[in-house]
């Protein structure tokens, strides 16, 4: 039997293989998260905050379903086996995230809407999705599909910019930060929702690994494939402006918790730090253990 270091086998030192193994070792099941406390605590969420939470969860749920589908072209064009292994774990994790949001809506949001005498809504209702959100995901779908038509280093860079950096690295991380901060017990006016916070913590950890993969791929494209760093900076900068509009549009008047200015600042800081790590030759990318720990 050949050893792990024999020729022709998977490169265990490749960053994507380490990401793949980290995903396997950190497996979690969205249906094992206890939501019992949330069922009662949700009753104490004030109306503006409840409306904001519904919109946020709808945006996340729809986003996870969309990116689960949109990631597929990347799995088709990647040649390295270790890269393919990682993408399969990412597809699986995006599906788990969509499952968690669907479960939370059906178990917590819908019963609470009925208790409050509200007309039950679906997380797919158009009312939840502002125009900038629709535009961001349409652009992502187009960028990912383009890989199947013309697989070039520049098109791969655009795909990573849209999917891993803008949607996962800026928009999603900003939303996770806001919800976790609001419902972790930091605000007296808002109840603690431990099931929601645990779910978001596990999802953020997964997304930290996904973002790290995208950063590594972009840095490699710049250093080894001659992709212009300006293309990456311009693309992510333009998409970051869309994210700021989404955050602003989703802010509720008189809402309790993290204000939209703080969320925009958080998003800008994430964007600045990651761009520096990608385009600066002297900057090292974080190890996978650091990525997942930072996002917990």
N, C-alpha and C positions, 0 to 999 in steps of 0.2 A: 504493500500500500504506500503511495507517495506521501511525503511529508508536506506540511503547509507551505514550505519554502521551495518546493519543486517547481521547475519551469512549467508554464502553462496554467498555473492555478491563479486564483484571485490574489491581487496585490493587497495584503493585509495592512500595509503601511500607507496605502492611499487614503487621503482625507475622507473621501466619500465612503470607504469601507468602515472607517472608524465611526462615521455618522450613522451608518446602517447598524452597526453593532450597538451603538448607544441607544438607538430607537428600539431594538429588540430587548435590551436589558431594562428599559424604562417603560415597558408595556403597561397599559392601564385600560380598564373597561368602563365606558361611560355609564353603564347600567349598574355598576357597583358603587357609584357615588350616592350617598344617603341624602335624600331630598326632604325628609320628614320635617326637619326644623324649618325649612324654607316654606313649607305649606302653610304654617301658622304665621311665620314672621312676615310674609309678603302682605298680610292684611294691614300691617303698620306702615307700609310705604305710602307717603303722601301722593295725591293724585298727579302733580307735575312729574314727580320722580318715577311713578308707575308708568306714565305715558312715555317718558324718556327711556325707561328700561325696556318696554315693549319694542320701541323702535330700534334700540341698539341690538336686542336679541334677534329681531327680524333681519337686520342688516348682516349680522354675523351668520345666521343660518343660511340665508340666500347666498352669501359670499362663499361659505364653505362648500355648498353644493356646486356653485359655479366653478370654483377652482379645482374641485375634484375632477370635473369633466375636462377643464381646460389644460390640466397638467399632462394629459395623455400624449400630446405630440412630442413633448420632451422625452418621454420614455421611448418613443419610436426612434428618434435621431441619435440619442447617446450611444456611443460605441463601446465604451469601457464597461466591463461586467460589474465592477464595484459601483460605478455610477448608476447602472441600471438597478442594482440591489437597493441603493438608497432611494431612488425614485419610487420603487414599489412600496417601501415603507412610508414615504410621504403620501402617496395616493391612499394607502390604508389609513393613515392618520387623519387626512382631510375628511375621509368618510366617517371616522369616529367622531370628529368634531361636529359634523353635520348631524350625526345621530344624537349627540349630547344636546344640541340646541333644540332639535325636534322634541326630544324627551322632556326638556325643561318647559317648553311651551305647552305641551299637552298636559303635563302633570302639575304645573304651577300657574302659568299665565292664564290658560283658559278657565280653570275653576275659579280663579280670582276675578276674572272679568264677569263671570256669572254671579258671583257673590256680591259684586259691586253694582249689579244691575246694568252692566254694559253689554252691548251687542258683541258676542264673541267674534274675534277676528282671527285671521290666519296669518302666519308669518310671511306668506307670499303675497299678501295684499299690496297693490301698487301704492297705497297711501304711505307706506314706510320708506319708499325709495326715491330720494331726491335726484334731480337731473345729473348732478356731478357724479353721483354714485353709479348711475346707469352708464354714464360716459366712461368712467374708469374701467368698469368691467367689460364694456364693449371693446375698448382699446386693448385690454389684456387678451381677450379671446382672439382678436385679430392678430396680435403679436405672436401668440402661441401657434395659431393655425398657419402662419406664414412660414414656420419652420418646415412644414410638410411640402411647401411649394418651392422654397429656396433656402436650403440649409447653409447659411454663411456665418462666419464669426460675428459679423455685425448683427445679423438677425437673431443669433443666439443671445448676444448681449442685450438686445431690445427685449427679448423674452424674459430674461432674468431681471431686467430693470422693472418691467411691469409686474411680473408675478411675485418674485421673491423680495424685491426691494420696496416697491410702492404699496402693493396690497398687503403683503405679510409683514414687511419690515416697518412700515410707517402707519398705514391705516389700522391694521389689526392690532398692532402693539399699542397704539394710542387708545383704542377702544378697550382693550384688556386692562390697561392701566387705570382708565377712568372708572370702569365698573368695579374692579377689585378694590380700589380706594374708597369708592362710595359705600360699598356694602360689606366692608371688613370690620366695621365697628368704630371707624374714625369720626363719624358724624353722629351726634346725639339724635338728630332729627330722623336718621335713617336706621332701620334695623339691620342686624347682621344676617346675611344670607350665606351660611357656610357651604351649602351644596353648590351654589353658584360660584362662590369664590374658589372652591376646590376645583371645580371644572375648568374655570378660567386659568387657574394656576397650572394645571396639567397641559392645557392647550397652549399656553404661553411657552411652556418648556419645549413642547414639540416645535412650535414656530421658531423658537430661538435656533434650533438645529436647522430648520429649513432655510432661514435667513442666512445662516452661516454658510450653507452650501451655495446659495446664490452669490454671496460675497466672494467666496473662493473661486467660483467659476468666472466671475467678472474680472477678478484680479489676474487670473490665468489668461483670459482672453486679451487683456491689456499687455501683459508681460511677454506672452509667448505667441500670440496670434496677430499682434499689431493693431488691435482695435484702439481707436482714438479715445482717450479718456474723456475728451470733450463731448463725445456722443453720449457717454454714460451720464456725465454731469448734467448735460442739457436735458436729457430724457427724464431722469429722476427728478430734476428740479421742476420741470413742467408738471409731472405727475404729483409732486408734493403740493403744488398749488391746488390741484383738484382735491387732494385729501383735506387741505385746509378748508375748502368750500364745503366739503361733506361734513366736517366737524362743526362748522358754523351753522349749516342748515339743520343739523340734528339737535342743536342746543334748544332746550325748553325754557321758556320764560319762567322766572321765579323758581327754577329748579334748584334743589338742594344738592350740595356735593361739589365735585371738582368743576370749576367754571371752564367755559370754552377757551378762554385765553390761556389758561394753564395747559389745556390739552393741546392747543396749537403749539405752545412753547415746547412741550414734551415731544411732539412730532418733529419739530424743527431740530431739536437736539439729537434725536435718533438719526435723522437724515444727515446732519453734519458729521457725526462721529463715524458713521458707516462709510460715507463718501471718502473721508480721510483714509480709512483703512484700506479702501479699494484702490485708490489712485496714487497714494503715496508709496513709493518703492521701499521706503524705510520702515513703514508701518507693518507690524505683524498682525495676522488675523487671530482672533481668540481661539483657544482650543475648544473642542466641543463641550468639555466639562464646564468650561466657563460660560459658554453660550447658554446652555440649559439652566445653569445656576443663576445667571443674571436675569433670566426671564421668569423665575419662580417667585 
